[in-house]
Amino acid sequence: MFVLDIFLFFISSLLVIICVLV
């Protein structure tokens, strides 16, 4: 479960970065 949390956090961060760049 802990790994899943990290994965979700990583995806969210990536989405935020993409939104900022676009």
C-alpha positions, 0 to 999 in steps of 0.5 A: 500500500505504501508503494501505491501511495508513492506511485500516486504521489509521483503521478500527481506531481507529474500531472502538475508539472505537465499542466504548468509547462503546457 
